[in-house]
């Protein structure tokens, strides 16, 4: 989903959680700042559903869970709450949780022109601070392109890019898929509005 900065007053994490529970739309929370989440495009939605469908049975067989964009990820250390497009956790506490994912193993964000800079920059800066995070996946919604950052030793992150006719691999959960599966049925053409 698309995060846009809004003019909200700063809140404590407790105030945010109480306030956000009453809101019609979702909001991320980063160090007191509120970021409103708006709807994504149809390609964004199709890619998220395709990825979820490909992952669901695979992760369940490994005792993990995969959640889509309505699942909140809590970074208590930095007082942040995020709504990634998909998140995978294999942590026993997360498997029982009803409120937050606290130990994400894989986070997947589907890029759009309005979120790409944020997802690559500040959001990844915060995501890297989750000790449990092993892979961060960026999926382009405008063309067939998937980028995967895998945690290495210390602060090192390894990078690999994939495109048409290739298979992606998420090593931390032993998952491999042809990239075309993620883009099945996705239309990259821009709709034209016909005037009467």
N, CA, C and O of each residue as an XYZ file, in Angstrom:
784
protein
N       0.829     -1.181      0.000
C       0.000      0.000      0.000
C       0.875      1.246      0.000
O       2.077      1.178      0.253
N       0.262      2.368     -0.283
C       1.003      3.604     -0.469
C       0.971      4.438      0.795
O      -0.104      4.757      1.304
N       2.134      4.792      1.303
C       2.209      5.622      2.504
C       2.455      7.063      2.102
O       3.372      7.360      1.337
N       1.639      7.939      2.618
C       1.805      9.369      2.359
C       1.906     10.091      3.693
O       1.073      9.855      4.567
N       2.899     10.970      3.889
C       2.971     11.719      5.132
C       1.739     12.607      5.275
O       1.274     13.194      4.297
N       1.224     12.701      6.467
C       0.068     13.540      6.738
C       0.393     14.505      7.880
O       1.354     14.307      8.623
N      -0.411     15.535      8.003
C      -0.218     16.507      9.073
C      -0.998     16.078     10.311
O      -2.057     16.632     10.606
N      -0.480     15.101     11.024
C      -1.068     14.661     12.282
C      -0.162     15.133     13.401
O       1.040     15.312     13.206
N      -0.743     15.334     14.576
C       0.101     15.698     15.705
C       0.895     14.477     16.148
O       0.469     13.340     15.947
N       2.054     14.723     16.751
C       2.870     13.611     17.233
C       2.136     12.898     18.357
O       1.434     13.520     19.154
N       2.312     11.576     18.407
C       1.658     10.753     19.420
C       2.671      9.813     20.040
O       3.704      9.505     19.445
N       2.359      9.363     21.242
C       3.140      8.288     21.843
C       2.684      6.984     21.194
O       1.618      6.962     20.579
N       3.446      5.900     21.306
C       2.998      4.630     20.738
C       1.634      4.198     21.292
O       0.802      3.670     20.554
N       1.410      4.421     22.581
C       0.138      4.039     23.198
C      -1.019      4.852     22.619
O      -2.085      4.308     22.333
N      -0.801      6.164     22.448
C      -1.831      7.022     21.858
C      -2.129      6.602     20.420
O      -3.284      6.558     19.995
N      -1.072      6.297     19.692
C      -1.245      5.846     18.300
C      -2.099      4.593     18.237
O      -3.045      4.536     17.451
N      -1.785      3.576     19.055
C      -2.520      2.315     19.009
C      -3.990      2.515     19.350
O      -4.864      1.915     18.724
N      -4.260      3.349     20.333
C      -5.651      3.627     20.713
C      -6.370      4.383     19.592
O      -7.501      4.050     19.237
N      -5.708      5.396     19.043
C      -6.289      6.216     17.978
C      -6.499      5.394     16.702
O      -7.562      5.455     16.085
N      -5.476      4.625     16.313
C      -5.530      3.900     15.050
C      -6.591      2.804     15.050
O      -7.156      2.490     14.002
N      -6.864      2.224     16.212
C      -7.892      1.185     16.322
C      -9.276      1.718     15.958
O     -10.171      0.944     15.617
N      -9.453      3.029     16.029
C     -10.758      3.647     15.745
C     -10.836      4.228     14.333
O     -11.872      4.766     13.943
N      -9.757      4.125     13.570
C      -9.707      4.741     12.245
C     -10.260      3.819     11.169
O     -10.152      2.596     11.257
N     -10.848      4.426     10.162
C     -11.380      3.657      9.040
C     -10.251      3.120      8.160
O     -10.355      2.024      7.610
N      -9.163      3.902      8.028
C      -8.028      3.516      7.201
C      -6.806      3.271      8.070
O      -6.723      3.745      9.202
N      -5.855      2.518      7.517
C      -4.647      2.152      8.257
C      -3.613      3.272      8.226
O      -3.554      4.065      7.286
N      -2.803      3.315      9.275
C      -1.738      4.310      9.403
C      -0.503      3.644      9.985
O      -0.599      2.896     10.958
N       0.647      3.908      9.400
C       1.901      3.450      9.994
C       2.360      4.501     11.002
O       1.925      5.652     10.969
N       3.245      4.077     11.893
C       3.722      4.954     12.969
C       5.238      4.823     13.054
O       5.763      3.731     13.271
N       5.937      5.942     12.881
C       7.401      5.931     12.911
C       7.882      7.066     13.809
O       7.810      8.239     13.443
N       8.373      6.698     14.991
C       8.921      7.673     15.938
C       8.007      8.873     16.161
O       8.448     10.020     16.094
N       6.741      8.601     16.424
C       5.794      9.667     16.719
C       5.077     10.231     15.519
O       4.068     10.920     15.672
N       5.573      9.955     14.323
C       4.961     10.464     13.088
C       3.953      9.453     12.551
O       4.168      8.243     12.623
N       2.850      9.968     12.013
C       1.799      9.128     11.442
C       1.881      9.183      9.923
O       1.990     10.262      9.341
N       1.830      8.020      9.282
C       1.829      7.927      7.818
C       0.544      7.233      7.395
O       0.321      6.073      7.742
N      -0.303      7.934      6.645
C      -1.561      7.356      6.184
C      -1.298      6.381      5.045
O      -0.455      6.629      4.184
N      -2.022      5.277      5.048
C      -1.904      4.270      4.007
C      -3.115      4.396      3.093
O      -4.256      4.434      3.552
N      -2.848      4.460      1.794
C      -3.945      4.549      0.836
C      -3.928      3.322     -0.063
O      -2.984      2.533     -0.026
N      -4.950      3.164     -0.854
C      -5.083      1.983     -1.703
C      -4.036      1.904     -2.791
O      -3.508      2.922     -3.241
N      -3.742      0.694     -3.206
C      -2.777      0.467     -4.276
C      -3.492      0.215     -5.604
O      -4.720      0.169     -5.663
N      -2.719      0.055     -6.646
C      -3.250     -0.200     -7.983
C      -3.682     -1.664     -8.103
O      -3.376     -2.489     -7.241
N      -4.391     -1.964     -9.174
C      -4.762     -3.359     -9.418
C      -3.536     -4.251     -9.620
O      -3.517     -5.357     -9.080
N      -2.497     -3.824    -10.380
C      -1.298     -4.665    -10.463
C      -0.682     -4.924     -9.082
O      -0.238     -6.038     -8.801
N      -0.654     -3.908     -8.232
C      -0.130     -4.055     -6.866
C      -0.908     -5.144     -6.129
O      -0.316     -6.030     -5.513
N      -2.224     -5.071     -6.197
C      -3.077     -6.037     -5.530
C      -2.904     -7.437     -6.105
O      -2.812     -8.409     -5.355
N      -2.859     -7.546     -7.437
C      -2.698     -8.850     -8.079
C      -1.372     -9.507     -7.697
O      -1.321    -10.708     -7.435
N      -0.312     -8.719     -7.668
C       1.010     -9.256     -7.298
C       0.993     -9.740     -5.857
O       1.509    -10.817     -5.559
N       0.405     -8.957     -4.959
C       0.330     -9.352     -3.542
C      -0.432    -10.670     -3.392
O       0.002    -11.558     -2.658
N      -1.559    -10.796     -4.082
C      -2.345    -12.027     -3.995
C      -1.597    -13.209     -4.607
O      -1.622    -14.309     -4.054
N      -0.937    -12.993     -5.735
C      -0.156    -14.073     -6.356
C       0.966    -14.542     -5.434
O       1.188    -15.743     -5.279
N       1.669    -13.594     -4.824
C       2.786    -13.939     -3.940
C       2.257    -14.698     -2.720
O       2.819    -15.717     -2.318
N       1.177    -14.191     -2.142
C       0.577    -14.854     -0.976
C       0.160    -16.287     -1.320
O       0.434    -17.221     -0.565
N      -0.496    -16.445     -2.453
C      -0.958    -17.769     -2.874
C       0.220    -18.730     -3.053
O       0.147    -19.892     -2.653
N       1.294    -18.241     -3.649
C       2.476    -19.081     -3.863
C       3.146    -19.462     -2.538
O       3.698    -20.554     -2.412
N       3.095    -18.567     -1.562
C       3.786    -18.782     -0.294
C       2.997    -19.582      0.742
O       3.582    -20.324      1.531
N       1.691    -19.437      0.743
C       0.872    -19.890      1.873
C       1.114    -21.337      2.282
O       1.487    -21.593      3.427
N       0.914    -22.278      1.384
C       1.074    -23.687      1.778
C       2.534    -24.009      2.086
O       2.826    -24.828      2.957
N       3.443    -23.361      1.368
C       4.869    -23.605      1.596
C       5.274    -23.231      3.029
O       5.928    -24.020      3.710
N       4.894    -22.047      3.485
C       5.314    -21.614      4.823
C       4.570    -22.370      5.921
O       5.128    -22.615      6.991
N       3.329    -22.736      5.665
C       2.578    -23.488      6.681
C       3.221    -24.841      6.931
O       3.228    -25.320      8.065
N       3.763    -25.464      5.890
C       4.437    -26.751      6.045
C       5.706    -26.617      6.889
O       6.196    -27.608      7.429
N       6.235    -25.412      7.003
C       7.451    -25.168      7.778
C       7.159    -24.551      9.140
O       8.072    -24.088      9.825
N       5.904    -24.546      9.528
C       5.539    -23.997     10.832
C       5.628    -22.481     10.897
O       5.884    -21.914     11.960
N       5.417    -21.823      9.758
C       5.492    -20.368      9.698
C       4.134    -19.814      9.290
O       3.217    -20.572      8.974
N       4.011    -18.501      9.296
C       2.792    -17.858      8.839
C       3.148    -16.747      7.868
O       4.203    -16.123      7.978
N       2.249    -16.505      6.911
C       2.405    -15.367      6.002
C       1.133    -14.536      6.139
O       0.021    -15.063      6.109
N       1.320    -13.226      6.289
C       0.197    -12.302      6.398
C       0.321    -11.227      5.334
O       1.414    -10.891      4.879
N      -0.837    -10.698      4.951
C      -0.867     -9.629      3.955
C      -1.006     -8.273      4.631
O      -0.889     -8.168      5.852
N      -1.250     -7.255      3.855
C      -1.106     -5.856      4.247
C      -1.890     -5.379      5.462
O      -1.623     -4.281      5.950
N      -2.836     -6.143      5.967
C      -3.550     -5.709      7.170
C      -2.861     -6.153      8.449
O      -3.329     -5.828      9.540
N      -1.763     -6.887      8.342
C      -1.026     -7.337      9.525
C      -0.004     -6.281      9.926
O       0.808     -5.840      9.114
N      -0.060     -5.890     11.178
C       0.823     -4.843     11.696
C       2.109     -5.481     12.227
O       2.066     -6.473     12.956
N       3.245     -4.904     11.857
C       4.548     -5.343     12.351
C       5.022     -4.313     13.368
O       5.065     -3.116     13.084
N       5.374     -4.795     14.553
C       5.792     -3.901     15.630
C       7.301     -3.951     15.826
O       7.886     -5.020     15.996
N       7.915     -2.782     15.798
C       9.327     -2.635     16.147
C       9.361     -1.861     17.453
O       9.488     -0.636     17.456
N       9.246     -2.587     18.571
C       9.163     -1.946     19.888
C      10.422     -1.153     20.214
O      10.350     -0.123     20.884
N      11.570     -1.622     19.749
C      12.843     -0.948     20.025
C      12.842      0.487     19.506
O      13.360      1.390     20.163
N      12.262      0.694     18.329
C      12.256      2.021     17.709
C      10.890      2.707     17.735
O      10.703      3.729     17.076
N       9.936      2.161     18.486
C       8.580      2.726     18.566
C       7.979      2.917     17.176
O       7.522      4.008     16.834
N       7.983      1.845     16.376
C       7.455      1.905     15.015
C       6.452      0.781     14.793
O       6.565     -0.307     15.359
N       5.463      1.079     13.945
C       4.492      0.084     13.521
C       4.333      0.214     12.017
O       4.110      1.311     11.505
N       4.448     -0.901     11.309
C       4.382     -0.901      9.849
C       3.337     -1.894      9.367
O       2.967     -2.830     10.076
N       2.868     -1.669      8.139
C       1.976     -2.588      7.440
C       2.651     -3.008      6.139
O       2.339     -2.455      5.084
N       3.572     -3.974      6.188
C       4.183     -4.412      4.926
C       3.149     -5.102      4.043
O       2.110     -5.554      4.525
N       3.442     -5.179      2.752
C       2.508     -5.851      1.846
C       2.372     -7.325      2.187
O       1.264     -7.861      2.163
N       3.467     -7.986      2.502
C       3.445     -9.349      3.020
C       4.547     -9.476      4.068
O       5.600     -8.847      3.962
N       4.287    -10.294      5.069
C       5.284    -10.552      6.097
C       5.205    -12.031      6.474
O       4.122    -12.603      6.601
N       6.382    -12.631      6.649
C       6.478    -14.038      7.042
C       7.201    -14.105      8.370
O       8.247    -13.482      8.548
N       6.641    -14.864      9.306
C       7.302    -15.104     10.578
C       7.226    -16.581     10.911
O       6.233    -17.251     10.624
N       8.301    -17.079     11.525
C       8.339    -18.463     11.978
C       8.518    -18.512     13.492
O       8.736    -19.582     14.059
N       8.425    -17.356     14.145
C       8.612    -17.255     15.586
C       7.376    -17.788     16.317
O       6.257    -17.412     15.969
N       7.551    -18.655     17.321
C       6.402    -19.224     18.046
C       5.480    -18.152     18.653
O       4.261    -18.323     18.655
N       6.047    -17.060     19.162
C       5.207    -16.000     19.733
C       4.356    -15.339     18.654
O       3.188    -15.027     18.889
N       4.930    -15.124     17.476
C       4.176    -14.529     16.373
C       3.083    -15.468     15.863
O       2.022    -15.013     15.436
N       3.341    -16.769     15.908
C       2.352    -17.731     15.424
C       1.092    -17.703     16.284
O       0.007    -18.032     15.804
N       1.227    -17.310     17.562
C       0.092    -17.241     18.477
C      -0.495    -15.831     18.576
O      -1.575    -15.647     19.137
N       0.206    -14.845     18.038
C      -0.195    -13.450     18.219
C      -1.496    -13.110     17.506
O      -1.794    -13.632     16.431
N      -2.263    -12.220     18.132
C      -3.498    -11.710     17.534
C      -3.354    -10.249     17.130
O      -4.195     -9.720     16.404
N      -2.279     -9.584     17.601
C      -2.163     -8.148     17.394
C      -1.033     -7.724     16.459
O      -1.257     -6.948     15.530
N       0.182     -8.229     16.697
C       1.350     -7.767     15.958
C       2.264     -8.923     15.588
O       2.282     -9.966     16.242
N       3.019     -8.710     14.526
C       4.170     -9.559     14.219
C       5.375     -8.810     14.764
O       5.611     -7.657     14.402
N       6.133     -9.458     15.629
C       7.286     -8.792     16.248
C       8.624     -9.339     15.754
O       9.667     -8.716     15.949
N       8.584    -10.510     15.112
C       9.825    -11.172     14.688
C       9.740    -11.580     13.213
O       9.770    -12.771     12.901
N       9.634    -10.613     12.314
C       9.513    -10.981     10.893
C      10.785    -11.639     10.367
O      11.895    -11.218     10.691
N      10.607    -12.667      9.560
C      11.746    -13.338      8.928
C      11.934    -12.814      7.508
O      13.062    -12.624      7.051
N      10.805    -12.579      6.804
C      10.823    -12.043      5.442
C       9.771    -10.938      5.367
O       8.636    -11.117      5.807
N      10.162     -9.803      4.808
C       9.216     -8.717      4.549
C       9.234     -8.443      3.051
O      10.294     -8.337      2.435
N       8.027     -8.332      2.475
C       7.880     -8.095      1.041
C       7.108     -6.799      0.846
O       6.013     -6.634      1.385
N       7.671     -5.890      0.082
C       6.999     -4.647     -0.284
C       6.846     -4.610     -1.801
O       7.786     -4.902     -2.541
N       5.653     -4.247     -2.249
C       5.392     -4.098     -3.677
C       5.507     -2.622     -4.012
O       4.749     -1.796     -3.505
N       6.448     -2.306     -4.860
C       6.773     -0.915     -5.164
C       5.754     -0.282     -6.094
O       5.213     -0.926     -6.993
N       5.513      0.974     -5.856
C       4.749      1.799     -6.783
C       5.544      3.090     -6.933
O       6.407      3.367     -6.100
N       5.283      3.882     -7.958
C       6.056      5.114     -8.141
C       6.047      6.027     -6.912
O       7.034      6.710     -6.637
N       4.939      6.037     -6.178
C       4.856      6.935     -5.019
C       5.522      6.383     -3.761
O       5.804      7.155     -2.845
N       5.784      5.074     -3.682
C       6.377      4.502     -2.469
C       7.807      4.022     -2.641
O       8.477      3.722     -1.653
N       8.286      3.943     -3.870
C       9.581      3.311     -4.124
C      10.714      3.918     -3.303
O      11.496      3.188     -2.694
N      10.808      5.222     -3.282
C      11.901      5.884     -2.552
C      11.838      5.562     -1.057
O      12.859      5.265     -0.436
N      10.651      5.623     -0.493
C      10.465      5.327      0.933
C      10.781      3.860      1.239
O      11.476      3.566      2.211
N      10.268      2.934      0.407
C      10.497      1.507      0.643
C      11.973      1.144      0.540
O      12.454      0.291      1.286
N      12.688      1.778     -0.370
C      14.125      1.511     -0.536
C      14.975      2.206      0.533
O      16.046      1.720      0.899
N      14.492      3.332      1.022
C      15.292      4.157      1.921
C      14.946      3.993      3.394
O      15.379      3.046      4.051
N      14.156      4.938      3.895
C      13.876      4.966      5.333
C      13.208      3.707      5.852
O      13.527      3.244      6.947
N      12.288      3.147      5.085
C      11.594      1.946      5.563
C      12.575      0.780      5.702
O      12.532      0.044      6.688
N      13.448      0.616      4.724
C      14.443     -0.457      4.804
C      15.412     -0.199      5.959
O      15.876     -1.141      6.600
N      15.714      1.054      6.222
C      16.594      1.398      7.357
C      15.997      0.857      8.658
O      16.707      0.285      9.486
N      14.685      1.043      8.829
C      14.027      0.522     10.038
C      13.911     -0.995     10.000
O      14.167     -1.656     11.007
N      13.533     -1.553      8.870
C      13.383     -3.002      8.770
C      14.696     -3.728      9.079
O      14.683     -4.790      9.701
N      15.814     -3.169      8.654
C      17.117     -3.822      8.897
C      17.407     -3.995     10.378
O      18.223     -4.838     10.753
N      16.755     -3.215     11.221
C      17.008     -3.273     12.658
C      16.287     -4.423     13.359
O      16.531     -4.679     14.538
N      15.401     -5.115     12.643
C      14.785     -6.327     13.205
C      15.841     -7.433     13.182
O      16.249     -7.847     12.097
N      16.299     -7.925     14.334
C      17.305     -8.992     14.330
C      16.819    -10.257     13.623
O      17.622    -11.017     13.082
N      15.509    -10.480     13.628
C      14.941    -11.684     13.024
C      14.864    -11.617     11.498
O      14.764    -12.655     10.844
N      14.911    -10.409     10.917
C      14.710    -10.259      9.475
C      15.890    -10.839      8.698
O      17.038    -10.439      8.891
N      15.582    -11.793      7.814
C      16.612    -12.426      7.003
C      16.576    -11.970      5.547
O      17.604    -11.952      4.870
N      15.374    -11.598      5.065
C      15.257    -11.191      3.664
C      14.235    -10.071      3.517
O      13.174    -10.076      4.140
N      14.597     -9.112      2.668
C      13.716     -7.999      2.334
C      13.537     -8.025      0.824
O      14.510     -7.981      0.071
N      12.275     -8.098      0.387
C      11.965     -8.294     -1.024
C      11.216     -7.077     -1.556
O      10.230     -6.634     -0.968
N      11.698     -6.545     -2.678
C      11.033     -5.432     -3.353
C      10.536     -5.929     -4.706
O      11.314     -6.414     -5.527
N       9.234     -5.802     -4.924
C       8.609     -6.288     -6.148
C       8.060     -5.087     -6.909
O       7.245     -4.335     -6.375
N       8.491     -4.905     -8.128
C       8.039     -3.774     -8.947
C       6.618     -4.040     -9.447
O       6.315     -5.144     -9.899
N       5.755     -3.041     -9.367
C       4.387     -3.206     -9.862
C       4.215     -2.609    -11.260
O       3.126     -2.665    -11.832
N       5.295     -2.037    -11.811
C       5.240     -1.409    -13.128
C       5.938     -2.232    -14.205
O       5.744     -1.988    -15.396
N       6.747     -3.206    -13.794
C       7.458     -4.077    -14.728
C       7.857     -5.353    -13.981
O       7.773     -5.409    -12.754
N       8.290     -6.371    -14.723
C       8.671     -7.640    -14.093
C      10.080     -7.514    -13.542
O      11.067     -7.633    -14.269
N      10.151     -7.273    -12.245
C      11.432     -7.063    -11.578
C      11.269     -7.316    -10.085
O      10.398     -6.731     -9.442
N      12.108     -8.187     -9.537
C      12.109     -8.496     -8.111
C      13.539     -8.347     -7.601
O      14.481     -8.849     -8.214
N      13.692     -7.654     -6.474
C      14.998     -7.482     -5.840
C      14.932     -8.082     -4.445
O      13.966     -7.876     -3.711
N      15.970     -8.824     -4.090
C      16.008     -9.453     -2.773
C      17.299     -9.065     -2.063
O      18.400     -9.216     -2.592
N      17.123     -8.558     -0.843
C      18.248     -8.265      0.049
C      18.271     -9.367      1.098
O      17.275     -9.603      1.781
N      19.424    -10.047      1.226
C      19.567    -11.119      2.206
C      20.612    -10.724      3.236
O      21.692    -10.240      2.899
N      20.265    -10.941      4.504
C      21.185    -10.594      5.594
C      22.446    -11.441      5.511
O      22.389    -12.660      5.345
N      23.587    -10.766      5.631
C      24.873    -11.453      5.678
C      25.460    -11.314      7.079
O      24.722    -11.186      8.056
N      26.758    -11.339      7.171
C      27.440    -11.180      8.458
C      27.445     -9.714      8.885
O      27.637     -8.819      8.061
N      27.234     -9.481     10.167
C      27.275     -8.108     10.682
C      26.218     -7.239     10.023
O      25.032     -7.567     10.035
N      26.659     -6.126      9.446
C      25.734     -5.188      8.809
C      25.660     -5.375      7.298
O      25.100     -4.535      6.594
N      26.219     -6.462      6.805
C      26.243     -6.696      5.358
C      24.911     -7.282      4.894
O      24.372     -8.202      5.509
N      24.394     -6.731      3.800
C      23.207     -7.255      3.135
C      23.590     -7.578      1.694
O      24.149     -6.738      0.990
N      23.285     -8.794      1.264
C      23.571     -9.215     -0.103
C      22.371     -8.882     -0.980
O      21.223     -8.975     -0.543
N      22.649     -8.492     -2.220
C      21.612     -8.037     -3.136
C      21.595     -8.896     -4.383
O      22.641     -9.234     -4.938
N      20.374     -9.249     -4.825
C      20.230     -9.974     -6.081
C      18.954     -9.500     -6.777
O      17.903     -9.378     -6.148
N      19.055     -9.234     -8.082
C      17.909     -8.770     -8.869
C      17.485     -9.868     -9.841
O      18.317    -10.593    -10.387
N      16.178     -9.973    -10.042
C      15.610    -10.985    -10.924
C      14.675    -10.314    -11.924
O      14.072     -9.283    -11.627
N      14.561    -10.899    -13.096
C      13.651    -10.375    -14.108
C      13.005    -11.535    -14.860
O      13.046    -12.674    -14.395
N      12.413    -11.254    -16.009
C      11.659    -12.254    -16.763
C      12.436    -13.552    -16.978
O      13.649    -13.551    -17.187
N      11.689    -14.660    -16.919
C      12.199    -16.005    -17.171
C      13.233    -16.474    -16.147
O      14.003    -17.394    -16.421
N      13.253    -15.850    -14.980
C      14.135    -16.287    -13.897
C      13.284    -16.769    -12.729
O      12.082    -16.510    -12.674
N      13.912    -17.463    -11.809
C      13.252    -17.893    -10.577
C      13.845    -17.148     -9.411
O      15.052    -16.915     -9.350
N      12.979    -16.773     -8.479
C      13.469    -16.118     -7.267
C      13.612    -17.168     -6.173
O      12.915    -18.183     -6.177
N      14.520    -16.915     -5.239
C      14.713    -17.824     -4.112
C      14.755    -17.025     -2.825
O      15.504    -16.056     -2.699
N      13.932    -17.451     -1.862
C      13.997    -16.924     -0.505
C      14.656    -18.011      0.334
O      13.993    -18.946      0.783
N      15.954    -17.885      0.539
C      16.741    -18.937      1.183
C      16.298    -19.215      2.616
O      16.327    -20.363      3.062
N      15.890    -18.175      3.340
C      15.562    -18.339      4.755
C      14.363    -19.248      4.989
O      14.207    -19.811      6.073
N      13.512    -19.393      3.967
C      12.353    -20.284      4.103
C      12.359    -21.375      3.028
O      11.365    -22.075      2.840
N      13.493    -21.510      2.325
C      13.682    -22.532      1.288
C      12.554    -22.501      0.258
O      11.952    -23.529     -0.053
N      12.279    -21.311     -0.261
C      11.198    -21.100     -1.224
C      11.777    -20.653     -2.556
O      12.600    -19.739     -2.610
N      11.344    -21.299     -3.622
C      11.741    -20.911     -4.973
C      10.495    -20.840     -5.838
O       9.613    -21.694     -5.751
N      10.432    -19.811     -6.675
C       9.294    -19.655     -7.574
C       9.730    -18.972     -8.853
O      10.588    -18.089     -8.836
N       9.134    -19.386     -9.966
C       9.339    -18.665    -11.224
C       8.753    -17.271    -11.047
O       7.674    -17.116    -10.475
N       9.446    -16.277    -11.525
C       8.987    -14.899    -11.365
C       7.629    -14.686    -12.041
O       6.834    -13.862    -11.587
N       7.362    -15.421    -13.117
C       6.085    -15.277    -13.832
C       4.885    -15.623    -12.953
O       3.791    -15.099    -13.159
N       5.091    -16.511    -11.965
C       3.995    -16.872    -11.058
C       3.527    -15.634    -10.286
O       2.332    -15.459    -10.047
N       4.469    -14.785     -9.902
C       4.130    -13.588     -9.128
C       3.386    -12.559     -9.968
O       2.609    -11.761     -9.444
N       3.630    -12.583    -11.273
C       3.037    -11.593    -12.173
C       1.892    -12.160    -13.015
O       1.447    -11.514    -13.964
N       1.413    -13.350    -12.678
C       0.339    -13.970    -13.450
C      -0.905    -13.080    -13.475
O      -1.398    -12.661    -12.427
N      -1.400    -12.801    -14.661
C      -2.614    -12.006    -14.812
C      -2.446    -10.514    -14.585
O      -3.433     -9.778    -14.578
N      -1.207    -10.051    -14.398
C      -0.972     -8.626    -14.139
C      -0.911     -7.871    -15.459
O      -0.193     -8.263    -16.380
N      -1.665     -6.794    -15.538
C      -1.709     -5.957    -16.736
C      -0.910     -4.680    -16.470
O      -1.217     -3.930    -15.544
N       0.114     -4.442    -17.285
C       0.942     -3.247    -17.118
C       0.467     -2.080    -17.974
O       1.010     -0.979    -17.880
N      -0.541     -2.313    -18.805
C      -1.062     -1.246    -19.669
C      -1.857     -0.260    -18.820
O      -2.553     -0.648    -17.881
N      -1.743      1.012    -19.162
C      -2.510      2.047    -18.475
C      -3.894      2.136    -19.078
O      -4.053      2.195    -20.298
N      -4.901      2.147    -18.208
C      -6.276      2.273    -18.679
C      -6.492      3.667    -19.249
O      -5.946      4.653    -18.755
N      -7.287      3.721    -20.278
C      -7.658      5.031    -20.831
C      -9.108      5.305    -20.481
O      -9.942      4.399    -20.487
N      -9.393      6.522    -20.185
C     -10.756      6.909    -19.821
C     -11.449      7.417    -21.082
O     -10.984      8.350    -21.736
N     -12.555      6.787    -21.398
C     -13.296      7.190    -22.576
C     -14.339      8.229    -22.185
O     -15.103      8.039    -21.239
N     -14.355      9.316    -22.919
C     -15.345     10.353    -22.661
C     -16.549     10.126    -23.562
O     -16.425      9.706    -24.713
N     -17.702     10.413    -23.009
C     -18.936     10.227    -23.789
C     -19.281     11.464    -24.563
O     -20.286     11.487    -25.274
